[in-house]
Amino acid sequence: MSARAALRAAWSALWTFGFAVLLTAATSGIWSGLFVANLRTTPAVPWGSAAMALFLVTLFTFLHGSWGGRRTRQTRRALLRARSVSVAVFAWALLAGLLGVVALSGLWIVLFQLVKMPGNSSNFSGVPEVTLVCSLVMAALSGAITEEAGFRGYFQGTLERYISAPAAIALAALAMIPEHASTQGFVWSTIVFYLIFDVTMGTIAFLARSILPGIVIHFIGLMVFFGLIWPNDRARVPVALHGAGPWFWIHLSQAIVFALLSFGALLQLARIRLQSEAV
């Protein structure tokens, strides 16, 4: 690679990384503002979620190249890589991702009992039920769409043009550490957990050649953690205080077994990609 080509590659990686960070941070800020305003005015009416839904639709259509000149639209569409995929690709990608969510659920519980983790300390006990459900769905959608679009679409997709896929996936996952740690804490166990998640999602985006399966997986994963995992963190008993009980070993087995099943589904997804490339 010539010096000029190297500089062009470095610039492409830097601006798409900056765009991904700005996209996720700005969208998170907008959603937080709408949520707080909703609770302060009419908490029983989830108008903040409706406004956020409209914003996300507008944002995604823009990123997908619905506006602007032809060349600009084509560039944005290529960077986003929200391509339609075959039923087989979508099914295996979804299976690999959902099995991974089950494995990561067990891993989070195990790590939380082994290491003191800040976790997610949000308290929504005073939020009306309808508004809470709508808000959790919208928070999951917002996180799934912006992270997959920004980091797995724009940033990782750009990296894949210049370096190997494993390196691109790893760099994209590492680039997301500060964002995750800013909300979940700079603890090694939290960092390891999110690295595994981001590498899995990056691998699915690469093998499927699309972020669409990842958006669905990411959304379901966030809903699982919002509804089932994080709310119960306060009740988890540290192993250092009372030893490892039966549920600790059950969750450890859950993490290992479902991780292996997820890996098997990823291998099948990789075979489908190789077969399509051989045609």
PASEBA-1860 file (N, C-alpha, C; in nm, 3 decimals):
! residues 279
1> MSARAALR> 0.084/-0.119/0.000/0.000/0.000/0.000/0.088/0.125/0.000 ~ 0.062/0.216/-0.093/0.139/0.339/-0.100/0.107/0.429/0.018 ~ 0.193/0.530/0.039/0.171/0.624/0.149/0.039/0.697/0.133 ~ 0.007/0.734/0.010/-0.118/0.805/-0.015/-0.239/0.718/0.016 ~ -0.231/0.591/-0.025/-0.341/0.499/0.002/-0.354/0.472/0.151 ~ -0.240/0.466/0.221/-0.242/0.444/0.365/-0.306/0.562/0.437 ~ -0.275/0.682/0.393/-0.336/0.801/0.453/-0.487/0.805/0.427 ~ -0.526/0.766/0.305/-0.668/0.764/0.272/-0.742/0.662/0.360
9> AAWSALWT> -0.678/0.546/0.381/-0.738/0.442/0.465/-0.749/0.490/0.610 ~ -0.643/0.555/0.659/-0.644/0.605/0.796/-0.752/0.711/0.815 ~ -0.767/0.799/0.717/-0.869/0.903/0.726/-1.010/0.842/0.725 ~ -1.031/0.743/0.639/-1.162/0.677/0.632/-1.196/0.612/0.766 ~ -1.096/0.545/0.826/-1.119/0.479/0.955/-1.147/0.582/1.064 ~ -1.072/0.691/1.064/-1.088/0.792/1.169/-1.223/0.862/1.161 ~ -1.265/0.900/1.041/-1.390/0.975/1.034/-1.511/0.885/1.058 ~ -1.504/0.758/1.016/-1.617/0.669/1.043/-1.623/0.633/1.192
17> FGFAVLLT> -1.506/0.623/1.257/-1.505/0.602/1.401/-1.565/0.722/1.473 ~ -1.522/0.842/1.435/-1.578/0.963/1.495/-1.727/0.974/1.471 ~ -1.770/0.936/1.351/-1.912/0.940/1.320/-1.990/0.843/1.408 ~ -1.935/0.722/1.429/-2.003/0.621/1.511/-2.017/0.670/1.655 ~ -1.911/0.729/1.708/-1.916/0.781/1.845/-2.019/0.893/1.856 ~ -2.014/0.986/1.761/-2.109/1.099/1.762/-2.253/1.051/1.746 ~ -2.273/0.955/1.656/-2.408/0.902/1.632/-2.468/0.841/1.758 ~ -2.391/0.754/1.823/-2.443/0.686/1.943/-2.459/0.783/2.059
25> AATSGIWS> -2.362/0.873/2.077/-2.369/0.968/2.189/-2.484/1.067/2.171 ~ -2.498/1.121/2.050/-2.604/1.219/2.025/-2.742/1.156/2.038 ~ -2.758/1.036/1.983/-2.887/0.969/1.991/-2.922/0.934/2.136 ~ -2.822/0.889/2.210/-2.844/0.860/2.352/-2.883/0.985/2.429 ~ -2.818/1.099/2.396/-2.853/1.225/2.462/-2.994/1.271/2.429 ~ -3.033/1.255/2.303/-3.168/1.293/2.263/-3.272/1.207/2.335 ~ -3.248/1.076/2.340/-3.342/0.988/2.408/-3.350/1.020/2.559 ~ -3.236/1.044/2.621/-3.235/1.078/2.764/-3.315/1.205/2.790
33> GLFVANLR> -3.296/1.305/2.704/-3.370/1.430/2.719/-3.519/1.411/2.704 ~ -3.560/1.332/2.605/-3.702/1.305/2.583/-3.762/1.228/2.701 ~ -3.687/1.129/2.750/-3.736/1.047/2.861/-3.756/1.130/2.987 ~ -3.657/1.213/3.020/-3.667/1.298/3.139/-3.782/1.398/3.124 ~ -3.793/1.460/3.006/-3.900/1.556/2.983/-4.037/1.489/2.993 ~ -4.047/1.367/2.943/-4.171/1.291/2.950/-4.212/1.268/3.096 ~ -4.116/1.227/3.179/-4.147/1.199/3.320/-4.181/1.326/3.397 ~ -4.123/1.437/3.359/-4.148/1.562/3.431/-4.281/1.627/3.393
41> TTPAVPWG> -4.333/1.594/3.276/-4.456/1.660/3.230/-4.577/1.567/3.247 ~ -4.588/1.468/3.160/-4.702/1.376/3.165/-4.651/1.232/3.167 ~ -4.606/1.183/3.283/-4.545/1.049/3.290/-4.637/0.936/3.249 ~ -4.768/0.955/3.259/-4.861/0.847/3.223/-4.879/0.832/3.073 ~ -4.835/0.932/2.996/-4.848/0.927/2.850/-4.708/0.917/2.789 ~ -4.675/0.806/2.723/-4.538/0.785/2.672/-4.510/0.860/2.541 ~ -4.529/0.991/2.543/-4.507/1.069/2.421/-4.358/1.074/2.384 ~ -4.270/1.061/2.484/-4.127/1.063/2.455/-4.086/0.946/2.367
49> SAAMALFL> -4.145/0.831/2.391/-4.115/0.713/2.309/-4.165/0.732/2.166 ~ -4.283/0.793/2.150/-4.336/0.819/2.016/-4.247/0.915/1.940 ~ -4.200/1.021/2.009/-4.112/1.118/1.945/-3.979/1.053/1.906 ~ -3.929/0.964/1.993/-3.803/0.896/1.964/-3.817/0.800/1.847 ~ -3.931/0.734/1.838/-3.956/0.643/1.726/-3.952/0.719/1.594 ~ -4.012/0.837/1.591/-4.011/0.920/1.470/-3.869/0.962/1.436 ~ -3.792/0.997/1.539/-3.653/1.036/1.516/-3.572/0.920/1.459 ~ -3.589/0.799/1.514/-3.512/0.683/1.469/-3.546/0.646/1.324
57> VTLFTFLH> -3.674/0.655/1.289/-3.715/0.628/1.150/-3.648/0.727/1.055 ~ -3.650/0.856/1.094/-3.588/0.959/1.012/-3.438/0.938/1.001 ~ -3.375/0.905/1.113/-3.231/0.882/1.116/-3.193/0.764/1.027 ~ -3.266/0.653/1.038/-3.229/0.534/0.963/-3.249/0.555/0.813 ~ -3.357/0.624/0.775/-3.378/0.650/0.633/-3.267/0.740/0.577 ~ -3.220/0.833/0.660/-3.109/0.919/0.617/-2.982/0.836/0.599 ~ -2.950/0.753/0.700/-2.828/0.671/0.693/-2.835/0.571/0.578 ~ -2.956/0.529/0.545/-2.973/0.430/0.438/-2.971/0.494/0.299
65> GSWGGRRT> -2.952/0.624/0.294/-2.936/0.691/0.166/-3.064/0.732/0.099 ~ -3.164/0.771/0.176/-3.291/0.812/0.116/-3.292/0.958/0.074 ~ -3.196/1.036/0.123/-3.191/1.179/0.091/-3.058/1.213/0.026 ~ -3.054/1.327/-0.043/-2.930/1.376/-0.101/-2.912/1.335/-0.244 ~ -2.796/1.372/-0.300/-2.764/1.336/-0.438/-2.740/1.188/-0.453 ~ -2.741/1.142/-0.577/-2.730/0.999/-0.604/-2.601/0.940/-0.549 ~ -2.490/1.009/-0.571/-2.362/0.956/-0.526/-2.354/0.952/-0.373 ~ -2.406/1.057/-0.310/-2.407/1.063/-0.164/-2.493/0.953/-0.106
73> RQTRRALL> -2.608/0.930/-0.168/-2.699/0.825/-0.120/-2.635/0.687/-0.135 ~ -2.567/0.665/-0.246/-2.501/0.537/-0.268/-2.389/0.514/-0.167 ~ -2.316/0.620/-0.135/-2.207/0.610/-0.038/-2.260/0.576/0.100 ~ -2.365/0.647/0.143/-2.422/0.621/0.274/-2.479/0.480/0.282 ~ -2.544/0.436/0.177/-2.603/0.301/0.176/-2.494/0.195/0.187 ~ -2.383/0.215/0.116/-2.273/0.119/0.121/-2.208/0.117/0.259 ~ -2.192/0.233/0.320/-2.132/0.240/0.454/-2.221/0.176/0.560 ~ -2.350/0.195/0.549/-2.443/0.140/0.648/-2.450/-0.011/0.638
81> RARSVSVA> -2.444/-0.064/0.519/-2.459/-0.205/0.482/-2.578/-0.274/0.551 ~ -2.692/-0.208/0.542/-2.817/-0.267/0.591/-2.883/-0.340/0.475 ~ -2.813/-0.440/0.422/-2.859/-0.511/0.304/-2.958/-0.621/0.341 ~ -3.050/-0.649/0.250/-3.138/-0.764/0.267/-3.057/-0.891/0.253 ~ -3.093/-0.993/0.330/-3.020/-1.120/0.325/-3.119/-1.233/0.300 ~ -3.068/-1.347/0.262/-3.154/-1.463/0.239/-3.213/-1.512/0.371 ~ -3.318/-1.592/0.359/-3.382/-1.648/0.478/-3.283/-1.734/0.557 ~ -3.201/-1.811/0.487/-3.105/-1.898/0.554/-3.002/-1.817/0.632
89> VFAWALLA> -2.949/-1.713/0.570/-2.851/-1.628/0.637/-2.912/-1.561/0.760 ~ -3.032/-1.505/0.742/-3.096/-1.437/0.854/-3.125/-1.535/0.968 ~ -3.172/-1.655/0.934/-3.207/-1.754/1.036/-3.085/-1.799/1.115 ~ -2.975/-1.831/1.044/-2.854/-1.876/1.115/-2.790/-1.763/1.194 ~ -2.795/-1.641/1.139/-2.741/-1.525/1.212/-2.821/-1.500/1.339 ~ -2.953/-1.507/1.326/-3.041/-1.485/1.441/-3.019/-1.595/1.546 ~ -3.008/-1.721/1.500/-2.986/-1.831/1.594/-2.854/-1.814/1.667 ~ -2.747/-1.782/1.593/-2.616/-1.762/1.656/-2.621/-1.649/1.758
97> GLLGVVAL> -2.688/-1.541/1.723/-2.695/-1.426/1.813/-2.777/-1.454/1.937 ~ -2.893/-1.520/1.921/-2.979/-1.547/2.036/-2.917/-1.650/2.129 ~ -2.849/-1.749/2.074/-2.776/-1.844/2.158/-2.665/-1.771/2.234 ~ -2.603/-1.673/2.166/-2.501/-1.592/2.232/-2.559/-1.509/2.345 ~ -2.679/-1.457/2.327/-2.745/-1.378/2.432/-2.769/-1.465/2.556 ~ -2.812/-1.589/2.534/-2.834/-1.681/2.647/-2.701/-1.708/2.718 ~ -2.595/-1.731/2.639/-2.463/-1.755/2.698/-2.414/-1.634/2.777 ~ -2.432/-1.516/2.719/-2.386/-1.394/2.785/-2.467/-1.361/2.909
105> SGLWIVLF> -2.593/-1.400/2.910/-2.675/-1.381/3.030/-2.617/-1.461/3.146 ~ -2.582/-1.587/3.118/-2.518/-1.668/3.221/-2.383/-1.613/3.262 ~ -2.305/-1.567/3.164/-2.173/-1.511/3.194/-2.183/-1.387/3.282 ~ -2.279/-1.298/3.252/-2.295/-1.177/3.332/-2.324/-1.212/3.478 ~ -2.413/-1.307/3.501/-2.449/-1.346/3.637/-2.328/-1.404/3.710 ~ -2.251/-1.488/3.640/-2.131/-1.547/3.700/-2.029/-1.439/3.734 ~ -2.003/-1.350/3.641/-1.906/-1.243/3.665/-1.952/-1.150/3.777 ~ -2.082/-1.124/3.783/-2.134/-1.035/3.886/-2.117/-1.096/4.024
113> QLVKMPGN> -2.120/-1.228/4.034/-2.100/-1.294/4.163/-1.952/-1.311/4.197 ~ -1.866/-1.306/4.096/-1.723/-1.322/4.121/-1.651/-1.190/4.146 ~ -1.696/-1.085/4.077/-1.627/-0.956/4.080/-1.725/-0.846/4.116 ~ -1.681/-0.751/4.196/-1.768/-0.639/4.229/-1.782/-0.549/4.107 ~ -1.902/-0.546/4.050/-1.929/-0.470/3.928/-2.034/-0.363/3.955 ~ -2.016/-0.242/3.901/-2.117/-0.138/3.919/-2.254/-0.179/3.866 ~ -2.253/-0.250/3.751/-2.378/-0.294/3.692/-2.466/-0.178/3.648 ~ -2.593/-0.209/3.630/-2.690/-0.107/3.590/-2.778/-0.076/3.710
121> SSNFSGVP> -2.761/0.044/3.767/-2.830/0.079/3.892/-2.955/0.164/3.870 ~ -3.006/0.171/3.749/-3.124/0.252/3.722/-3.244/0.201/3.803 ~ -3.321/0.296/3.853/-3.440/0.262/3.932/-3.563/0.325/3.867 ~ -3.652/0.242/3.814/-3.772/0.292/3.744/-3.899/0.257/3.821 ~ -3.887/0.241/3.953/-4.002/0.199/4.033/-4.116/0.299/4.030 ~ -4.086/0.427/4.007/-4.192/0.528/4.007/-4.250/0.559/3.872 ~ -4.204/0.489/3.768/-4.251/0.515/3.632/-4.378/0.433/3.605 ~ -4.484/0.496/3.552/-4.606/0.420/3.517/-4.573/0.304/3.423
129> EVTLVCSL> -4.646/0.195/3.438/-4.614/0.071/3.368/-4.610/0.087/3.216 ~ -4.710/0.151/3.157/-4.714/0.166/3.012/-4.596/0.248/2.963 ~ -4.567/0.356/3.031/-4.453/0.441/2.994/-4.322/0.366/3.011 ~ -4.312/0.284/3.116/-4.189/0.207/3.140/-4.165/0.107/3.027 ~ -4.269/0.032/2.990/-4.254/-0.067/2.883/-4.217/0.000/2.752 ~ -4.287/0.108/2.717/-4.256/0.180/2.593/-4.114/0.236/2.596 ~ -4.072/0.284/2.711/-3.939/0.344/2.724/-3.829/0.239/2.712 ~ -3.851/0.121/2.772/-3.751/0.014/2.762/-3.738/-0.035/2.618
137> VMAALSGA> -3.852/-0.049/2.550/-3.850/-0.090/2.409/-3.775/0.013/2.326 ~ -3.803/0.142/2.351/-3.740/0.247/2.272/-3.591/0.258/2.303 ~ -3.553/0.239/2.430/-3.411/0.242/2.466/-3.336/0.128/2.397 ~ -3.399/0.010/2.393/-3.336/-0.105/2.327/-3.325/-0.082/2.177 ~ -3.430/-0.029/2.115/-3.426/0.000/1.972/-3.320/0.105/1.939 ~ -3.315/0.209/2.020/-3.219/0.317/1.997/-3.076/0.266/2.005 ~ -3.047/0.188/2.111/-2.912/0.134/2.126/-2.876/0.038/2.015 ~ -2.971/-0.049/1.978/-2.943/-0.149/1.875/-2.918/-0.084/1.739
145> ITEEAGFR> -3.003/0.009/1.701/-2.991/0.071/1.569/-2.865/0.155/1.557 ~ -2.838/0.239/1.655/-2.723/0.330/1.642/-2.589/0.258/1.655 ~ -2.579/0.160/1.746/-2.452/0.088/1.761/-2.423/0.001/1.640 ~ -2.525/-0.068/1.590/-2.502/-0.152/1.472/-2.473/-0.066/1.349 ~ -2.547/0.043/1.334/-2.524/0.131/1.218/-2.388/0.198/1.226 ~ -2.357/0.254/1.342/-2.234/0.330/1.355/-2.109/0.246/1.360 ~ -2.107/0.148/1.449/-1.985/0.071/1.470/-1.973/-0.052/1.381 ~ -2.082/-0.128/1.363/-2.073/-0.246/1.278/-2.094/-0.213/1.130
153> GYFQGTLE> -2.164/-0.104/1.102/-2.184/-0.062/0.965/-2.074/0.030/0.917 ~ -2.082/0.155/0.954/-1.987/0.256/0.905/-1.842/0.223/0.942 ~ -1.814/0.200/1.071/-1.675/0.186/1.114/-1.615/0.051/1.076 ~ -1.675/-0.060/1.121/-1.619/-0.191/1.091/-1.620/-0.219/0.941 ~ -1.727/-0.179/0.874/-1.733/-0.200/0.729/-1.620/-0.130/0.657 ~ -1.585/-0.010/0.703/-1.473/0.063/0.644/-1.342/-0.009/0.672 ~ -1.322/-0.054/0.795/-1.200/-0.125/0.831/-1.181/-0.251/0.748 ~ -1.290/-0.321/0.719/-1.282/-0.446/0.644/-1.228/-0.424/0.502
161> RYISAPAA> -1.237/-0.301/0.451/-1.185/-0.273/0.317/-1.032/-0.265/0.316 ~ -0.972/-0.245/0.431/-0.828/-0.220/0.436/-0.750/-0.324/0.516 ~ -0.815/-0.391/0.610/-0.745/-0.492/0.691/-0.830/-0.618/0.695 ~ -0.776/-0.724/0.753/-0.848/-0.851/0.758/-0.973/-0.838/0.843 ~ -1.069/-0.925/0.817/-1.195/-0.921/0.892/-1.175/-0.940/1.042 ~ -1.093/-1.040/1.086/-1.072/-1.054/1.231/-1.014/-0.928/1.295 ~ -0.921/-0.863/1.227/-0.862/-0.741/1.281/-0.965/-0.628/1.286 ~ -1.048/-0.618/1.183/-1.152/-0.514/1.180/-1.253/-0.536/1.291
169> IALAALAM> -1.292/-0.660/1.311/-1.388/-0.692/1.417/-1.330/-0.660/1.553 ~ -1.204/-0.698/1.574/-1.138/-0.672/1.702/-1.123/-0.523/1.729 ~ -1.080/-0.447/1.628/-1.062/-0.302/1.646/-1.195/-0.232/1.675 ~ -1.300/-0.272/1.605/-1.432/-0.213/1.630/-1.479/-0.243/1.772 ~ -1.453/-0.365/1.819/-1.492/-0.402/1.955/-1.412/-0.323/2.058 ~ -1.282/-0.308/2.036/-1.198/-0.231/2.128/-1.239/-0.085/2.130 ~ -1.279/-0.033/2.014/-1.318/0.108/2.005/-1.442/0.139/2.087 ~ -1.522/0.036/2.117/-1.646/0.057/2.190/-1.629/0.049/2.342
177> IPEHASTQ> -1.510/0.010/2.389/-1.488/-0.006/2.533/-1.520/0.121/2.612 ~ -1.469/0.239/2.572/-1.500/0.359/2.651/-1.649/0.387/2.661 ~ -1.722/0.363/2.554/-1.866/0.389/2.555/-1.938/0.298/2.653 ~ -1.904/0.169/2.651/-1.966/0.075/2.744/-1.925/0.105/2.888 ~ -1.796/0.131/2.907/-1.745/0.152/3.042/-1.800/0.280/3.105 ~ -1.836/0.378/3.022/-1.889/0.503/3.076/-2.023/0.483/3.146 ~ -2.096/0.378/3.109/-2.226/0.351/3.171/-2.221/0.232/3.267 ~ -2.129/0.138/3.243/-2.124/0.016/3.324/-2.000/0.008/3.413
185> GFVWSTIV> -1.909/0.104/3.401/-1.792/0.107/3.488/-1.668/0.046/3.423 ~ -1.551/0.102/3.457/-1.424/0.053/3.404/-1.375/-0.062/3.493 ~ -1.438/-0.176/3.482/-1.402/-0.297/3.556/-1.366/-0.403/3.455 ~ -1.261/-0.480/3.482/-1.212/-0.575/3.381/-1.320/-0.674/3.340 ~ -1.404/-0.718/3.435/-1.507/-0.815/3.402/-1.611/-0.756/3.306 ~ -1.647/-0.629/3.328/-1.742/-0.562/3.239/-1.682/-0.547/3.100 ~ -1.555/-0.510/3.094/-1.487/-0.492/2.965/-1.480/-0.624/2.889 ~ -1.447/-0.733/2.958/-1.440/-0.864/2.894/-1.578/-0.904/2.842
193> FYLIFDVT> -1.681/-0.882/2.922/-1.817/-0.916/2.882/-1.855/-0.845/2.752 ~ -1.832/-0.714/2.746/-1.871/-0.638/2.628/-1.781/-0.667/2.508 ~ -1.655/-0.701/2.533/-1.570/-0.740/2.421/-1.623/-0.867/2.354 ~ -1.665/-0.963/2.436/-1.721/-1.087/2.379/-1.848/-1.056/2.300 ~ -1.933/-0.972/2.358/-2.057/-0.936/2.288/-2.027/-0.866/2.155 ~ -1.938/-0.767/2.158/-1.910/-0.689/2.038/-1.838/-0.771/1.931 ~ -1.750/-0.861/1.973/-1.685/-0.949/1.875/-1.788/-1.041/1.810 ~ -1.882/-1.092/1.890/-1.988/-1.178/1.835/-2.073/-1.102/1.734
201> MGTIAFLA> -2.113/-0.980/1.771/-2.197/-0.901/1.680/-2.120/-0.859/1.555 ~ -1.992/-0.828/1.572/-1.910/-0.793/1.456/-1.891/-0.910/1.362 ~ -1.876/-1.029/1.419/-1.862/-1.150/1.337/-1.989/-1.177/1.258 ~ -2.103/-1.161/1.322/-2.232/-1.182/1.254/-2.249/-1.080/1.141 ~ -2.215/-0.954/1.167/-2.227/-0.851/1.063/-2.138/-0.884/0.943 ~ -2.018/-0.934/0.969/-1.926/-0.970/0.860/-1.977/-1.090/0.782 ~ -2.015/-1.196/0.852/-2.058/-1.319/0.785/-2.189/-1.300/0.709 ~ -2.278/-1.219/0.764/-2.407/-1.195/0.698/-2.399/-1.087/0.592
209> RSILPGIV> -2.290/-1.009/0.594/-2.272/-0.894/0.505/-2.383/-0.790/0.526 ~ -2.437/-0.786/0.645/-2.548/-0.695/0.673/-2.559/-0.673/0.823 ~ -2.607/-0.554/0.861/-2.631/-0.526/1.003/-2.775/-0.556/1.044 ~ -2.860/-0.592/0.950/-3.002/-0.612/0.982/-3.024/-0.725/1.084 ~ -2.962/-0.844/1.066/-2.979/-0.946/1.171/-2.927/-0.897/1.305 ~ -2.816/-0.822/1.302/-2.757/-0.773/1.426/-2.848/-0.676/1.501 ~ -2.921/-0.595/1.428/-3.014/-0.502/1.494/-3.120/-0.579/1.571 ~ -3.173/-0.685/1.509/-3.276/-0.766/1.577/-3.217/-0.834/1.700
217> IHFIGLMV> -3.099/-0.895/1.685/-3.033/-0.964/1.796/-3.001/-0.867/1.909 ~ -2.946/-0.752/1.873/-2.908/-0.651/1.971/-3.030/-0.603/2.048 ~ -3.139/-0.580/1.977/-3.263/-0.535/2.042/-3.314/-0.640/2.141 ~ -3.320/-0.765/2.098/-3.368/-0.871/2.187/-3.276/-0.885/2.308 ~ -3.144/-0.877/2.283/-3.049/-0.889/2.392/-3.067/-0.780/2.496 ~ -3.085/-0.657/2.451/-3.106/-0.547/2.545/-3.237/-0.565/2.622 ~ -3.341/-0.611/2.556/-3.468/-0.633/2.625/-3.454/-0.742/2.732 ~ -3.377/-0.846/2.702/-3.353/-0.952/2.800/-3.280/-0.896/2.922
225> FFGLIWPN> -3.178/-0.815/2.897/-3.101/-0.759/3.009/-3.180/-0.653/3.085 ~ -3.254/-0.569/3.013/-3.338/-0.468/3.079/-3.443/-0.534/3.169 ~ -3.504/-0.641/3.117/-3.618/-0.700/3.188/-3.584/-0.810/3.286 ~ -3.477/-0.889/3.258/-3.452/-1.008/3.339/-3.318/-1.008/3.414 ~ -3.216/-0.951/3.357/-3.083/-0.964/3.417/-3.048/-0.849/3.511 ~ -3.042/-0.728/3.458/-2.999/-0.614/3.540/-3.089/-0.584/3.659 ~ -3.222/-0.595/3.649/-3.304/-0.567/3.768/-3.276/-0.659/3.886 ~ -3.221/-0.778/3.861/-3.196/-0.875/3.968/-3.053/-0.873/4.019
233> DRARVPVA> -2.970/-0.781/3.966/-2.830/-0.776/4.009/-2.816/-0.746/4.158 ~ -2.905/-0.663/4.212/-2.894/-0.624/4.353/-2.908/-0.744/4.447 ~ -2.980/-0.846/4.401/-3.005/-0.962/4.487/-2.899/-1.071/4.474 ~ -2.803/-1.054/4.384/-2.704/-1.159/4.363/-2.604/-1.162/4.479 ~ -2.576/-1.282/4.527/-2.487/-1.300/4.642/-2.345/-1.327/4.593 ~ -2.246/-1.247/4.637/-2.108/-1.269/4.595/-2.057/-1.406/4.640 ~ -1.983/-1.473/4.554/-1.925/-1.603/4.586/-1.827/-1.591/4.702 ~ -1.754/-1.479/4.709/-1.654/-1.460/4.814/-1.716/-1.461/4.953
241> LHGAGPWF> -1.844/-1.427/4.966/-1.909/-1.420/5.097/-1.975/-1.551/5.137 ~ -2.042/-1.616/5.043/-2.120/-1.735/5.078/-2.087/-1.858/4.993 ~ -1.982/-1.850/4.914/-1.945/-1.964/4.832/-2.031/-1.976/4.707 ~ -1.996/-2.072/4.623/-2.067/-2.092/4.496/-2.182/-2.190/4.518 ~ -2.303/-2.138/4.509/-2.421/-2.223/4.525/-2.456/-2.293/4.395 ~ -2.561/-2.375/4.397/-2.602/-2.451/4.277/-2.630/-2.361/4.157 ~ -2.695/-2.244/4.179/-2.729/-2.157/4.067/-2.605/-2.097/4.002 ~ -2.499/-2.080/4.078/-2.374/-2.030/4.019/-2.324/-2.129/3.913
249> WIHLSQAI> -2.325/-2.258/3.949/-2.275/-2.359/3.855/-2.371/-2.380/3.739 ~ -2.499/-2.362/3.764/-2.597/-2.370/3.655/-2.573/-2.259/3.553 ~ -2.552/-2.136/3.603/-2.528/-2.024/3.512/-2.393/-2.035/3.442 ~ -2.294/-2.091/3.509/-2.165/-2.113/3.443/-2.180/-2.215/3.332 ~ -2.253/-2.323/3.359/-2.278/-2.424/3.255/-2.358/-2.364/3.140 ~ -2.455/-2.279/3.174/-2.535/-2.209/3.072/-2.445/-2.129/2.980 ~ -2.351/-2.055/3.038/-2.260/-1.972/2.958/-2.175/-2.056/2.864 ~ -2.124/-2.170/2.915/-2.035/-2.254/2.834/-2.111/-2.327/2.723
257> VFALLSFG> -2.221/-2.391/2.760/-2.297/-2.473/2.664/-2.353/-2.387/2.551 ~ -2.415/-2.274/2.587/-2.476/-2.192/2.484/-2.372/-2.116/2.401 ~ -2.255/-2.090/2.459/-2.147/-2.031/2.380/-2.101/-2.128/2.271 ~ -2.091/-2.256/2.306/-2.052/-2.358/2.208/-2.159/-2.373/2.100 ~ -2.286/-2.369/2.140/-2.394/-2.377/2.042/-2.394/-2.255/1.949 ~ -2.368/-2.137/2.006/-2.360/-2.016/1.925/-2.243/-2.025/1.826 ~ -2.131/-2.078/1.872/-2.016/-2.093/1.784/-2.049/-2.188/1.668 ~ -2.122/-2.295/1.698/-2.163/-2.387/1.592/-2.251/-2.320/1.488
265> ALLQLARI> -2.342/-2.234/1.532/-2.428/-2.161/1.438/-2.347/-2.063/1.356 ~ -2.246/-2.002/1.417/-2.158/-1.911/1.343/-2.079/-1.986/1.236 ~ -2.037/-2.108/1.267/-1.966/-2.189/1.168/-2.057/-2.219/1.048 ~ -2.183/-2.248/1.074/-2.277/-2.273/0.964/-2.297/-2.146/0.882 ~ -2.304/-2.031/0.949/-2.318/-1.904/0.879/-2.194/-1.878/0.792 ~ -2.077/-1.915/0.844/-1.953/-1.898/0.767/-1.953/-1.989/0.645 ~ -2.006/-2.110/0.658/-2.015/-2.203/0.544/-2.105/-2.145/0.435 ~ -2.215/-2.086/0.475/-2.306/-2.026/0.377/-2.236/-1.914/0.302
273> RLQSEAV> -2.159/-1.834/0.374/-2.086/-1.723/0.309/-1.983/-1.778/0.211 ~ -1.909/-1.880/0.252/-1.807/-1.939/0.164/-1.871/-1.998/0.039 ~ -1.985/-2.063/0.056/-2.055/-2.121/-0.059/-2.101/-2.013/-0.156 ~ -2.149/-1.901/-0.102/-2.194/-1.792/-0.189/-2.077/-1.729/-0.263 ~ -1.961/-1.724/-0.201/-1.842/-1.667/-0.264/-1.787/-1.760/-0.372 ~ -1.811/-1.891/-0.357/-1.760/-1.988/-0.452/-1.843/-1.995/-0.579 ~ -1.967/-1.944/-0.571/-2.056/-1.949/-0.689/-2.009/-1.852/-0.796
END
